[in-house]
């Protein structure tokens, strides 16, 4: 860019590019700190001076600062983590979608306050999780928009009087625009907190789902059975099949949440300017959060891709515990022309009369006792059928198989949209190094030796 703009001659620019290509990355990563250079930046500069000559290497730092260099590097690394995380969430969604397609008709209880409440289907539950993870994807995608803006050219904090081209450097580095205000390009940290907020929300969501799956894997629930590859055998109890991957998901999600919150705490009440609080001591918190979140998501995808669903056990529980009596009350409202509150009292009294021993026949007997109803007995029994309970709930978002089937088609499209987005952004990340290489090659091969325009 400096050579293209005529800020430095092309010959020193070519020497700098050649020196950059000659740097030994392994050496740079392994050399011990001896205090002779203030930091890695200045150590690399000494290496470039040795390779290109001090008169040439020094020109490369024209119109830039460690400030905009550091923020550019941070954003370039953060955007890569966002793509990995979005891809991992997308992979989990794809696994759960395929599982949901197999269980559109699989009855199970829905739970409120951790107690069985009403019949739904397993696909209906999974759709709720798919929507939840879809919102996590959208938050990560929104963070990518914020992150992928170039701060290069902000220099220390106020730009420069040299005729730089910020848009050109942004394009070569794979950014999709500028972080325009130079003060904000250096001072703002919301590119990082927004990303951490998306990670934190995703991990809270994932941890709650993992807790459900962990409970459902217990012998007492018996809804899910993890494959042999995903259980841990006890060192002393031969019968144990411990679903420890789900525990790992839970703790990794909690760790990632804590690390993401740590970023917020480190930045809380700091000045809005160039500060060390936002730099090298802070960045590892984000990368640990991203790594733990990524592990948790990948484990969830692996576990659920191979788990077995106990359809009979789920159906048994859906047929128990008075789960369908709301529809019985609704039937009384429709057929007997009474208020819902009155119907609720009638059904509630019948539930109490059975003392927890649920039987559809006895339930109907209790409701009909002492009352002259126009509703046939068989219709009252049908109202207590969990399959009927699910089938009649045909409103958008309901558990009826016809509704769920349509929602799964929409979900397939939504996941495909994320896959298209990921493909595009991944292609951008793969193409910008080639653009840099092409620009460098053009400079090196050119015969231009323009004088500086200062």
RAVENWO-V873643 format. One record per backbone hydrogen bond with DSSP energy under -0.5 kcal/mol. CO is the residue of the C=O (numbers start at 0). NH is the residue of the N-H. Records with the same first field share a line. If there is no record, write none. Layout:
# RAVENWO-V873643
CO=NH ; NH
This chain:
# RAVENWO-V873643
0=4
1=6 ; 7
2=5
5=452
8=12
9=13
10=14
11=15
12=16
13=17
14=18
15=19
16=20
17=21
18=22
19=22
22=24
23=27
24=28
25=29
26=29 ; 30
38=42
39=43
40=44
41=45
42=46
43=47
44=48
45=49
46=50
47=51
48=52
52=55 ; 56
53=57
55=58 ; 59
56=59
57=60
58=61
60=63
64=68
65=69
66=70
67=71
68=72
69=73
70=74
71=75
72=76
73=77
74=78
75=79
76=80
77=81
78=82
79=83
80=84
81=85
82=86
83=87
84=88
85=89
86=90
87=91
88=92
89=93
90=94
91=95
92=96
93=97
94=98
95=99
96=100
97=101
98=101
99=102
100=103
102=122
104=106
105=121
107=119
109=116 ; 117
111=114
114=111
117=109
119=107
120=124
121=125
122=126
123=127
124=128
125=129
126=130
127=131
128=132
129=133
130=134
131=135
132=136
133=137
134=138
135=139
136=140
137=141
138=142
139=143
140=144
141=145
142=146
143=147
146=148
147=175
149=178
150=153
153=156 ; 158
161=163
164=168
165=169
166=170
167=171
168=172
169=174
170=173
176=149
177=179
180=184
181=185
182=185 ; 186
183=187
188=191 ; 192
189=193
190=194
191=195
192=196
193=197
194=198
195=199
196=200
197=201
198=202
199=203
200=204
201=205
202=206
203=207
204=208
205=209
206=210
207=211
208=212
209=213
210=214
211=215
212=216
213=216
214=217
215=222 ; 223
217=221
222=309
224=307
226=229
227=230
229=244
231=241
235=237
236=233 ; 239
241=231 ; 243
242=245 ; 246
243=247
244=248
245=249
246=250
247=251
248=252
249=253
250=254
251=255
252=256
253=257
254=258
255=259
256=260
257=261
258=262
259=263
260=264
261=265
262=266
263=267
266=269
270=272
272=274
274=277
275=278 ; 280
278=281 ; 282
279=283
281=284 ; 285
282=285 ; 286
283=287
284=288
285=289
286=290
287=291
288=292
289=293
290=294
291=295
292=296
293=297
294=298
295=299
296=300
297=301
298=302
299=303
300=304
301=305
302=305 ; 306
307=224 ; 309
308=310
309=313
310=314
311=315
312=316
313=317
314=318
316=319
319=322
321=324
323=326 ; 327
324=328
325=329
326=330
327=331
328=332
329=333
330=334
331=335 ; 337
332=336
338=342
339=343
340=344
341=345
342=346
343=347
344=348
345=349
346=350
347=351
348=352
349=353
350=353 ; 354 ; 355
351=354
353=356
355=357
358=362
359=363
360=364
361=365
362=366
363=367
364=368
367=370
370=372
375=378 ; 379
376=380
377=381
378=382
379=383
380=383
381=384
383=385
384=388
385=389
386=390
387=391
389=392
391=393
392=399
394=397
399=402 ; 403
400=404
401=405
402=406
403=407
404=408
405=409
406=410
407=411
408=412
409=413
410=414
411=415
412=416
413=417
414=418
415=419
416=420
417=421
418=422
419=423
420=424
421=425
422=426
423=427
424=428
425=429
426=430
427=431
430=434
431=435
432=436
433=437
434=438
435=439
436=440
437=441
438=442
439=443
440=444
441=445
442=445
451=453
